[in-house]
Amino acid sequence: MTAAGRVGAGRQPLRVRMAHVEWVAERLSTRDQAILASVERLRLVSGAQLERLHFHELSSPSRARTRRRVLARLAAWRVLLSLERRIGGVRAGSSGLVFTLDTTGLRLAQLAAHLRGTASARRPAEPSAALLRHTLAVTELYVSLAELSRTGGFQLSDYQTEPSCWHPTGYGGWLKPDAYLTLSTNQFDDYWWIEADQGTEHLPTIRRKLSVYLDHLNTGGSGPGGITPRVLVMVPAEARRSAIAEVIRHLPEPTGKLLHVVTEDHAPKYLLQALRE
């Protein structure tokens, strides 16, 4: 990919003419449109994650090759933009590239949002290493649930990332989870707010953050649609899970029903198990 297809600290986004946006819109395939929607929803997505989402039906030999060709074309059309920072270093190749929306992609997303009457997409700033890991952890949960839903007998009915997933408390503040999701079967819908912990915040800070959810519930607050989601804290390692579980244990009720903590790698199956209980 050329330098024009990368974003770094010194690069300013180039403007595109509306004629180019319209030209691209006429040429986007169904898969192109799905890729655009995924990157708009998740903000930052790696090449490997996009491959798992949108190229899984292809045979193994052609999957990566097709993904490279499609993403390169979307980058050339200014739909997608890759960050300078890779996941896994240079040896990861194009699968380690991280994509966001470029100028054409933003214009297409904004036009679609206007027709839907929803908030417009915004280009995220070049993230720090910590923010990149955090955002990709939220993206990974979505990708893993999407994969499980293909054969798991459930649907990932809704998945919103911040700031779309933020929710007013009713007393002037906001709940600011990292994601909000709905899992559905023919009989049930299950609602969750997601907190993606990276193990960097002090435990008293975690306690205050989780107490906001309890205060919201105990003062009669609810979530989207008048239903209060449960809260799942995803953590990177077992030691961190044990530490936050101890914090939760000392919080007042209804902690046991509202707050849950699990390692990132176990989170998708944990959510699926909770849906089936």
C-alpha positions in Angstrom: 0.0 0.0 0.0 1.3 3.4 -0.9 2.0 6.2 1.6 -1.2 7.9 0.4 -3.1 5.0 1.9 -1.7 5.3 5.4 -2.4 7.8 8.2 0.2 9.0 10.6 0.6 11.8 13.0 1.6 14.3 10.3 -0.8 13.3 7.6 -3.9 15.5 7.0 -6.9 13.8 5.4 -7.3 14.8 1.7 -10.6 16.2 0.5 -12.6 14.3 -2.1 -15.1 15.6 -4.6 -18.7 14.6 -4.4 -18.4 13.2 -7.9 -15.8 10.7 -6.6 -18.0 9.7 -3.7 -20.9 9.1 -6.1 -18.6 7.2 -8.5 -17.5 4.9 -5.6 -21.0 4.4 -4.3 -22.1 3.1 -7.7 -19.3 0.5 -7.7 -19.4 -0.8 -4.2 -20.3 -4.5 -4.0 -22.4 -6.0 -1.3 -19.3 -7.2 0.5 -17.7 -3.7 0.1 -20.8 -2.2 1.7 -20.7 -4.7 4.6 -17.0 -3.9 5.2 -17.8 -0.2 5.2 -20.6 -0.8 7.7 -18.3 -2.9 10.0 -15.5 -0.3 10.0 -18.1 2.5 10.7 -19.6 0.5 13.6 -16.3 -0.6 15.2 -14.1 2.5 14.3 -10.8 0.4 14.1 -10.6 -3.1 12.6 -7.6 -5.2 11.7 -7.1 -6.8 8.3 -7.3 -10.2 10.0 -10.6 -9.3 11.7 -12.1 -8.1 8.5 -11.0 -11.4 6.9 -12.9 -13.3 9.6 -16.0 -11.2 9.2 -16.3 -10.8 5.4 -14.2 -13.5 3.7 -14.9 -16.5 5.8 -16.9 -18.3 3.1 -13.8 -18.5 0.8 -11.5 -21.4 0.7 -8.3 -21.1 2.7 -5.9 -20.6 -0.2 -7.8 -17.7 -1.7 -9.1 -16.0 1.5 -6.1 -13.9 2.4 -5.4 -13.1 -1.3 -8.9 -11.9 -1.9 -8.9 -9.9 1.3 -5.7 -8.1 0.3 -7.1 -7.3 -3.1 -10.4 -6.0 -1.8 -9.0 -3.9 1.0 -6.3 -2.4 -1.3 -9.0 -1.4 -3.8 -11.1 0.2 -1.0 -8.0 2.1 0.2 -7.2 3.3 -3.3 -10.8 4.6 -3.5 -10.3 6.4 -0.2 -13.0 4.3 1.5 -10.6 2.8 4.0 -7.4 4.1 5.6 -4.7 2.0 7.3 -2.9 3.3 10.4 0.9 3.4 10.6 0.8 1.2 13.6 0.4 -2.5 12.9 -0.8 -5.4 15.1 2.0 -8.0 15.5 4.7 -5.8 13.8 5.9 -5.9 10.2 6.0 -9.7 10.1 2.2 -9.8 10.5 1.9 -8.4 6.9 -1.3 -6.9 5.7 -3.4 -8.9 8.2 -1.8 -6.8 10.9 -2.9 -3.5 9.3 -5.6 -1.6 11.2 -8.2 0.2 9.2 -10.5 3.1 9.8 -12.7 5.1 7.4 -11.0 7.4 4.9 -12.6 10.5 3.5 -14.7 8.8 0.9 -15.8 6.2 3.5 -16.8 8.9 5.9 -18.8 10.8 3.3 -20.7 7.6 2.4 -21.3 6.8 6.0 -22.5 10.3 6.8 -24.9 10.2 3.8 -26.3 6.9 5.0 -26.6 8.3 8.6 -28.5 11.3 7.3 -31.0 9.1 5.5 -31.4 7.0 8.7 -31.6 10.1 10.9 -28.7 8.9 13.1 -25.5 10.4 14.2 -22.8 10.8 11.6 -19.6 8.8 11.6 -16.4 10.6 12.7 -12.8 9.8 11.9 -10.9 8.6 15.0 -7.6 10.4 15.7 -4.4 8.4 15.4 -4.6 6.2 18.5 -2.0 5.5 21.1 -0.8 1.9 21.5 -3.0 1.6 24.6 -6.1 3.0 22.9 -5.5 0.8 19.9 -5.3 -2.4 22.1 -8.5 -1.2 23.9 -10.5 -0.6 20.7 -9.4 -3.8 19.0 -10.4 -5.7 22.1 -14.0 -4.4 21.7 -13.8 -5.1 18.0 -12.6 -8.7 18.7 -15.6 -9.4 20.9 -17.9 -8.4 18.0 -15.9 -10.5 15.5 -15.9 -13.6 17.8 -19.7 -13.3 18.5 -20.4 -12.9 14.8 -18.4 -16.1 14.1 -20.2 -18.0 16.9 -23.6 -16.8 15.6 -23.1 -18.6 12.3 -23.6 -21.9 13.9 -24.6 -21.1 17.5 -28.4 -20.7 17.1 -28.5 -17.0 18.1 -28.2 -13.6 16.5 -26.0 -10.7 17.3 -28.9 -8.3 17.0 -27.2 -5.1 18.1 -23.6 -4.0 18.8 -22.8 -0.4 19.4 -19.5 1.1 20.3 -18.7 4.4 22.0 -20.0 7.0 21.9 -23.2 5.6 20.4 -23.5 3.1 23.3 -23.3 5.8 26.0 -26.5 6.2 28.1 -27.8 9.1 30.2 -28.2 8.4 33.9 -31.2 10.8 34.3 -29.4 12.9 36.9 -27.1 14.9 34.6 -24.4 12.2 34.0 -23.6 9.4 31.6 -22.9 5.8 31.7 -20.0 5.3 29.3 -19.5 1.6 28.6 -17.2 0.6 25.7 -20.0 -1.3 24.0 -23.6 -2.3 24.1 -24.9 -5.5 22.6 -28.0 -7.6 22.2 -27.9 -11.4 21.7 -31.2 -13.0 20.5 -32.8 -16.4 20.1 -36.3 -17.2 19.0 -37.3 -17.0 22.7 -35.0 -14.5 24.4 -33.1 -11.3 24.0 -30.1 -10.7 26.3 -28.7 -7.2 26.8 -25.2 -6.3 28.0 -23.0 -3.3 28.5 -19.3 -4.1 28.0 -16.3 -2.6 29.9 -13.0 -3.5 28.2 -10.4 -3.3 31.0 -6.8 -3.3 29.9 -5.3 -3.8 33.4 -4.0 -0.3 33.6 -6.5 1.4 35.9 -6.1 1.2 39.7 -8.7 -0.9 41.5 -10.3 2.1 43.3 -11.0 3.6 39.9 -12.6 0.4 38.8 -14.7 0.4 41.9 -16.0 3.9 41.3 -16.7 3.1 37.7 -18.8 0.0 38.5 -20.5 1.9 41.4 -22.0 4.3 38.8 -23.9 1.3 37.2 -25.2 0.3 40.6 -26.2 3.8 41.5 -28.0 4.1 38.1 -30.0 0.9 38.8 -30.7 1.7 42.5 -32.1 5.1 41.6 -34.6 3.6 39.1 -32.5 4.0 36.0 -32.6 1.6 33.1 -31.0 1.1 29.7 -32.0 1.4 26.0 -35.7 0.5 25.6 -36.3 0.7 29.3 -34.4 -2.5 30.0 -31.3 -2.5 32.2 -28.4 -4.5 30.6 -26.0 -6.5 32.7 -22.4 -5.3 32.8 -19.6 -7.5 31.6 -16.0 -6.5 32.4 -13.5 -8.0 30.0 -9.9 -8.3 31.3 -6.7 -9.4 29.7 -5.6 -12.0 32.3 -6.8 -14.3 35.1 -5.0 -12.4 37.8 -6.8 -9.2 36.8 -10.1 -11.1 36.7 -9.6 -12.3 40.3 -8.7 -8.8 41.5 -11.8 -7.2 39.9 -14.0 -10.1 41.1 -12.9 -9.2 44.6 -13.8 -5.6 44.0 -17.3 -6.7 42.8 -17.7 -9.0 45.8 -17.5 -6.0 48.2 -20.0 -3.8 46.3 -23.6 -3.6 47.5 -26.4 -5.6 45.9 -27.7 -6.1 43.2 -24.0 -6.6 42.3 -24.4 -10.4 41.9 -27.0 -10.0 39.1 -25.7 -6.9 37.5 -21.9 -7.1 37.4 -19.8 -9.9 35.8 -16.1 -10.2 35.0 -14.3 -12.6 32.6 -11.1 -12.8 30.6 -11.3 -11.5 27.0 -10.7 -14.9 25.5 -13.6 -16.4 27.4 -16.0 -13.5 27.0 -17.9 -14.7 23.8 -18.6 -18.1 25.2 -19.6 -16.6 28.6 -22.2 -14.4 26.9 -23.5 -17.3 24.9 -23.8 -19.5 28.0 -25.6 -16.7 29.9 -28.1 -16.4 26.9 -28.9 -20.1 27.2 -29.3 -20.3 30.9 
